[in-house]
């Protein structure tokens, strides 16, 4: 048996090409055969939240703002409604219309020109935005017309204020107080007497103002200085003159060796309302008693 001769296999040729490299440039590194593939490129620098958080923060704020708009504008509008206009409707129809819109109703019957049972006013008015379940008040006519106040008349009255004619001040210097005071009152003036110390006779007028002969309006006061004399004067009992006329009260106090001054307050005209010091007490002779007279 003859054997067949097999020719030996020739080695496979490997072709290697080299790229030209400029002088002085190192060749690129050749990765080892078992090296892992390079990872894909990442995002551009500055897009990561850690590197630049502001874009992400702005996005969060926009989302929060949108949520708030939904809560307060869209969702909040569901519990509000427009108040219907019910003026002119009958009371049952107006109440039903308001209740169907989601409101409570309070009806008040009042006098009005509108027919009985008709709504002539409402609060709040129609078209107002109001939360549901809140109360709308309606005024319903009871059929009785309101009473109108009487018309004002344009009658004008002219008040004439009469000016008191001037009077001449009498000369009372050197007279005793019980004579000088009535002389001043006789011409329509009011004597105010004031105690002054000195050597003159007690109770005598030693000075007056305005001077004698001066013309002043009636009702004005005349200042009279009355001497208290020298040394200590005995005490006098102060009479109670409240309720008396001013002229009678002054005369009674002068007779008790006291001086007087008159002031005015609202009350019964010409009557002494109160006095200071009060009646019943003791006071040095020619002490001044203030009389409050009504005017």
Secondary structure in CASP SS format (residue, H / E / C, confidence):
PFRMAT SS
TARGET T0000
AUTHOR 0000-0000-0000
METHOD secondary structure of the structure
MODEL  1
X C 1.00
X C 1.00
X C 1.00
X C 1.00
X C 1.00
X C 1.00
X C 1.00
X C 1.00
X C 1.00
X C 1.00
X C 1.00
X C 1.00
X C 1.00
X C 1.00
X C 1.00
X C 1.00
X C 1.00
X C 1.00
X C 1.00
X C 1.00
X C 1.00
X C 1.00
X C 1.00
X C 1.00
X C 1.00
X C 1.00
X C 1.00
X C 1.00
X C 1.00
X C 1.00
X C 1.00
X C 1.00
X C 1.00
X C 1.00
X C 1.00
X C 1.00
X C 1.00
X C 1.00
X C 1.00
X C 1.00
X C 1.00
X C 1.00
X C 1.00
X C 1.00
X C 1.00
X C 1.00
X C 1.00
X C 1.00
X C 1.00
X C 1.00
X C 1.00
X C 1.00
X C 1.00
X H 1.00
X H 1.00
X H 1.00
X H 1.00
X H 1.00
X H 1.00
X H 1.00
X H 1.00
X H 1.00
X H 1.00
X H 1.00
X H 1.00
X H 1.00
X H 1.00
X H 1.00
X H 1.00
X H 1.00
X H 1.00
X H 1.00
X H 1.00
X H 1.00
X H 1.00
X H 1.00
X H 1.00
X H 1.00
X H 1.00
X E 1.00
X E 1.00
X E 1.00
X C 1.00
X C 1.00
X C 1.00
X C 1.00
X C 1.00
X C 1.00
X C 1.00
X E 1.00
X H 1.00
X H 1.00
X H 1.00
X H 1.00
X H 1.00
X H 1.00
X H 1.00
X H 1.00
X H 1.00
X H 1.00
X C 1.00
X C 1.00
X C 1.00
X E 1.00
X E 1.00
X E 1.00
X E 1.00
X E 1.00
X E 1.00
X E 1.00
X C 1.00
X C 1.00
X C 1.00
X C 1.00
X C 1.00
X C 1.00
X C 1.00
X E 1.00
X E 1.00
X E 1.00
X E 1.00
X E 1.00
X E 1.00
X C 1.00
X C 1.00
X C 1.00
X C 1.00
X C 1.00
X E 1.00
X E 1.00
X E 1.00
X C 1.00
X C 1.00
X C 1.00
X E 1.00
X E 1.00
X E 1.00
X E 1.00
X E 1.00
X E 1.00
X E 1.00
X C 1.00
X C 1.00
X C 1.00
X C 1.00
X C 1.00
X C 1.00
X C 1.00
X C 1.00
X C 1.00
X C 1.00
X C 1.00
X C 1.00
X C 1.00
X C 1.00
X C 1.00
X C 1.00
X C 1.00
X C 1.00
X C 1.00
X C 1.00
X C 1.00
X C 1.00
X C 1.00
X C 1.00
X E 1.00
X E 1.00
X E 1.00
X C 1.00
X C 1.00
X C 1.00
X C 1.00
X C 1.00
X C 1.00
X C 1.00
X E 1.00
X H 1.00
X H 1.00
X H 1.00
X H 1.00
X H 1.00
X H 1.00
X H 1.00
X H 1.00
X H 1.00
X H 1.00
X C 1.00
X C 1.00
X C 1.00
X E 1.00
X E 1.00
X E 1.00
X E 1.00
X E 1.00
X E 1.00
X E 1.00
X C 1.00
X C 1.00
X C 1.00
X C 1.00
X C 1.00
X C 1.00
X C 1.00
X E 1.00
X E 1.00
X E 1.00
X E 1.00
X E 1.00
X E 1.00
X C 1.00
X C 1.00
X C 1.00
X C 1.00
X C 1.00
X E 1.00
X E 1.00
X E 1.00
X C 1.00
X C 1.00
X C 1.00
X E 1.00
X E 1.00
X E 1.00
X E 1.00
X E 1.00
X E 1.00
X E 1.00
X C 1.00
X C 1.00
X C 1.00
X C 1.00
X C 1.00
X C 1.00
X C 1.00
X E 1.00
X E 1.00
X E 1.00
X C 1.00
X C 1.00
X C 1.00
X C 1.00
X C 1.00
X C 1.00
X C 1.00
X E 1.00
X H 1.00
X H 1.00
X H 1.00
X H 1.00
X H 1.00
X H 1.00
X H 1.00
X H 1.00
X H 1.00
X H 1.00
X C 1.00
X C 1.00
X C 1.00
X E 1.00
X E 1.00
X E 1.00
X E 1.00
X E 1.00
X E 1.00
X E 1.00
X E 1.00
X E 1.00
X E 1.00
X E 1.00
X C 1.00
X E 1.00
X E 1.00
X E 1.00
X E 1.00
X E 1.00
X E 1.00
X C 1.00
X C 1.00
X C 1.00
X C 1.00
X C 1.00
X E 1.00
X E 1.00
X E 1.00
X C 1.00
X C 1.00
X C 1.00
X E 1.00
X E 1.00
X E 1.00
X E 1.00
X E 1.00
X E 1.00
X E 1.00
X C 1.00
END
